[in-house]
Amino acid sequence: MILLTGGTGFIGRSLTRQLVESGHQVRILLRPSRHTPRLPVGVPVQVAVSSLNDVRGLRAAMKEVEAVYHLAGGEGEGGRANLQAVDIDGTRSLCQAAADARVGRLFYLSHLGADRAAGFPVLKAKGIAEEYIRKSGVPYTILRGSILFGPGDEFTTGLATLLAAAPGFLPLPSKGQTLIQPLWVEDAVTCLIWALDNPETINRTYEVGGSEYLSLRQVVQSVMEITHQPRLIINWPTQSMRALTILMEFIYPRFPTSIFWMDYLAVNRTCPVDTIPRVFGLMPARFISRLDYLRGGHWTRQLFRTLFARHA
């Protein structure tokens, strides 16, 4: 039995599907909520209901579990995120429960640049969470991933939605020259699954990214082309962009960008391109070759649904 946290999210749904297709039994940890969870459609899974800070509930969820994939994180909530409760305290509780249950393996999806000394809240929280995992006594594998993209993501679909809101031009910080390394979500999930059967990945941390370095401007131009939403790209000072993002998040809690985007794009976020081919024997897909899911999208309609969606 494999336990997933964050199993209803963008990455979790892909991981759940691939695990089940590979013959694994999967149990998804759901936090208590009044809203119907977005479980993977047509995929047989078990469900355990517990918050990440309920040690007793976590222990019950660990019954007969051999491996845990920890994907849950708070940054999806934007400026309202409680990183301390979810990423830090939640990971500590999960590690404690996994150690008590003598789980054989713990996988964690972190971020490039994760460091407890980082000046950016998400990267700092991820760095602290990594330390809890390393000290837990449970055999672990940590993947520090670059930006993941795919159907239902908050990156490319967020950009497409943002373009629909842009009044003929789109401001980008740092002239859009920040380098990133987008990784196709199915490739990231494949690495997580293949690591399960590779003992050489035990107690190791890997930085993984796509097969190419792209500037933010190049990424935006690709999304413009595929969605047929041409806009003039202009440069705005980073601090002005941060202030505008904070304001828009305050007015619209589901605004397509968040302050954490600004943090992530403050500096280049890249790693060696040969890690995935060398360690996992897989050549990551090129960014432009996997954007067909953006074609034909009704992005203005999506913009209004996003802005006025009820907050869970």
N, C-alpha and C positions, 0 to 999 in steps of 0.2 A: 504494500500500500504506500502511495506517495501522497503527501499533504502539500497543498499549495496555499500560500497566502497571496492575496491580490489576484486570485484566479478568475475574477470577473472583469478584470481590466483588459486593456488593449493587448498587452503582452501575455497576460494570464490565459486569455481565451485561446490564443495560438498554441501556447505551451500545453494546455489541457488537451486540445485536439490531437496534437502530435504524440503526446504520451499515451493516450487511449489507443490511437492508431498503432502504436508500437507494442501494444499488449499489456500496458500497465493499468492497474487499478488506481483511480485518482479520487482523493477526497479534497474538496475545496473548503477552506475556512472562510466563513462569512461573518462579518461583524453584525451585531443586532441592528436592525433597521426596520422602519415602517414601510419602506419601499421594496418593491419586487426586485430581487437581484437579477443582474444580466448574466445568467448562466449560459455557457456555450450551448447553442441550439443543436439538438440531435446527438449530443455526446453524453453517454451514460457516466455519471459521476455520483459519488456520495457527497453529503454536505454535513459540515459541523458548524454550529453557530457559537461564536465566542469572540470577544474583543481580544486584541493583542495584549491587553493588560490584565486579563483574567487568567491567572496562572492555573487555577483549578479547571477552567474551561479548556485551556490549552492542553493540559495533561490528558483530559478525556479525548480531545481531538487526536492525540498522538497514539492512541491505541492501535497496535499492529502496524504502525508506520515505520518504514525502513529508511525513507529519505524525505527531506523537506526542501521545497523550493520557496524561498522567501522573496516575493516580488512586491509586497505591499509597501507603499510609501505615501507620504503626505503631500508631495508637491503638486499633485493634481488639483488640490484645493486652492492653489494660487496663494494670494496674500492672506487668506483665512486659514492656511494650513497650520496644524499643530505638530511641528516636526519633533518636538520633544516627546510628545505622547506616542506618536506613531513610529517614527524612524528610530528614535533612541530608546525610550522606555519599552516600546513594543518589541523591538529586537532583543533587548535584554531579557524580557519575560519569555520570549520564544526560545531563546538559547537555553534558559534555565529549564523549561519544560522538555526540550529536546534532549538535554543532558540527563535529566531524571528518567526519561523514557528510553534512554540508551539508543537513540536514533543513530543509524549507521552513517548518515551523510547529510550535510546541510549546504545548500546552494544559495548564494546571494547575488542578486543583480544590483550592482552599484553604479557609480558614474565615474567617467574619466575626471581626474582632478580631485577625487574624494580624499579628504585629509582633515583630521580633527583641528588642525591649525588654519584651515582655509578661512578666508574672509567672507565667503558666501554661505548663507545659512544651510542650503541643501547639501552642499559639498562637505560642510563641517559635520552635519548630522550623519551623512553617509560614512564619513571617516570614523566617527565614534561608533556607529553600528558595526563597521568592519572589525573594530577592536574587540567588541563584545563577542563577535563570532569566533575570532582567533583564540580568545581566552576561554571559550566555552568548554573545551575538551571534546567537542563533537568534530569528527573529520569534516572538513569544509572545502568548498571551491567557491571563489569569489570572481565574478566577471565584472570588471569595470567597463561598462559599455559607453559607446558614443551615442549620439542621438539615434533612436530607432524610428523607422518609418514604415508605414503600411496602412491598409484599410482600417479606419477607425482610430488612427493616431491623433495626437494633439499637435503634431508638428506640421506635416504637409497639409492636412485638412485645416489646421488652424491658419496656415498661411493663405490657403485658398479662400477661407472665410474672411480673413483680414483684407485680402485684395478686393473682395466684394464690397467692403466697407470703405475702401480707400477712394477719396474724391479726385481721381485722375492721377494721383501721385502717391507714392508709398515712402515714408521716411525710414531709413535704416541707420543704426548707430555705426560709428567707425567706418563710414563710407561703404559698409557692407563687405569689408575685406577680411573679417574674422574667418579663419579656416575651421571647418568642421568636417566630419567623416561619417556621413549618414550610413546606417547599417540596416539592411532589410530585416524586418522582424522575424521572418521565417528562418533566416540564417542564424540570428542570435539564438532562437529557440532550439535549432538543430545543435548548436554548440552546447547548450545546457543539457540536452538529452544525451548526446554522445559522451559528455564528460562523466555521466553516471556509470558508464561501463569502462572507463579509462582510469585505472588506479594511479597513473602518473599525474593526474590532475588533483589528487588529494592534497589538502593543505597548501594549495597554490592560489595565487592571485594573478589574473590575466587582464591585460588591457586590450579590448577588442573594438574594432571599428570596421567600416566599409573598405572597399578596395581602392578608394580615391579620396584625395583631399579636395574639397570644394569650398570656395568662398561663399559667404551667406548671399552675396549678390547673385552668384551663379545658381544657387539653389532656388532663390526667388524667381529668377528669370525662367528656370525650368518649369516651375509651378505656373507662372504666368502663361507660358506657351501651351502647356497641356490643358489648362482650364480656359484658355482664350480670354484672359483678363489682362490685357496690356496696361501697364501703369508706368509712369515716369518715376524712377528711383532717385530719391534725393537724400543727401546726408544731413542728419540732425545730430547735434551734440548728445553724447551718451547720457549726461545728467538730465537733459531735457526729455529724452526718451523715457528715462526711468520715472520722472515726475508724471509724464503723460500716462504711462502704463499704470502707475499707482492710482491715478485719478479714475481711469477707465475701469479698473478692477473694483474700485469703490462703488462706482455707479452701476456697473454691470458685472456681477460676480462670475458670470460665465464668459467674460470677454475672451476672444480667441488667443490672446497672449497674456502672460503673467510676468510678475517681477522676477520669477525664477528663470524665465527665458533670458531676461536681460543679464542676470548673473552668469548664466551658462555661456552666453555669447560675448562676455566681457573680454575674454582672451581666446586664443586659438585652442580648440579642443580636438587634439589628434593623438594618434599612437602609431606604432609601426604597422604598416599594411600587411606584413607577412605573418602576424601572429595567428590568425585564423587558419590560413593554409598550412602553416608549419605545425601547429598544435592539434588542430581538429581535422586537417585534410580536406578543407572546404574552401572554395574560392567565392568570396562574397559577391553578390549581384551588384552591378553598377546602378547608381541612383536613377538615372534617366530611364533605364530599362524596366523599372518596376513601378511606374507611376500611372499605369493605365486605369487604376481604380479612381483616379481623379477626373477622368474624362466624363463629360456629360453631367457633371454635378450641378444641382440647382443652388449655387452658392449664396445668392441673395436670400433665398428662402432659408437656407441653412443659417445665415447670419441672424435672421430674426428669431429662429428657433433657439439659437445659442444665447442671444442676448436676453431673451425673456423666458428662458427655461427656469423652472422652479429649482431652487437649491435643495439638494437632498439633505 
